Amino acid sequence: AGGFQEHKVKSYLHEVLKYPLSKDLNSDTANANCCMKHLVWLWKNLSVSKAIMFVQHNQHPFASLSDHFYAQLSLEQNREFKSNLNLLPLKEVLFALHDFVLFFLKNLDVTQAQYPLFDCFTEYFKLEHERDPEFFSCKIFNANILVSHTIHVWTILAQEA
């Protein structure tokens, strides 16, 4: 919704997208109250839910990504990561990491796949939200978990959420 977060959906349809006045939302309540941020939230929620369903059916949730981001954690890394999941608010991290994959990772140069995931995600989050991701603890995302492990990490979180 880039810059239109508080814009009413009805106004956005007519003023920005130039929909005819006869085309409207089907609900008077939605016309009066829905802002673009609500649509963004709905889209994110549906997108995360769909990706979780893919994981539940043993399918890749992010098919358009380079194979460089599908590296598996070692057994030791996997065990350590899972043992510390109670330190995270799973849903919040799952949503934030989903955004990271869709809006940052798919545009990342594959040479950066060997960077620590904690560092790259923290920088992305600061840029997007203008604050530190307090929930993204370096205790659980140690320097051995790399950007190349992102999809495996996301999959583990999706299975646990």
Protein Blocks (a to p, Z undefined) as FASTA:
>chain_A
ZZplmpcfklmmmmmnopafkbccfbfklmmmmcfklmmmmmmmmmmmmmmmmmmnopaf
blmbcfklmcccdfklmmmmmmmmmmpcfklmmmmmmmmmmmmmmmpcfklmmpcfklmm
mmmmmmmnopacfklcfklmcfklcfklmmmmmmmmmmmZZ
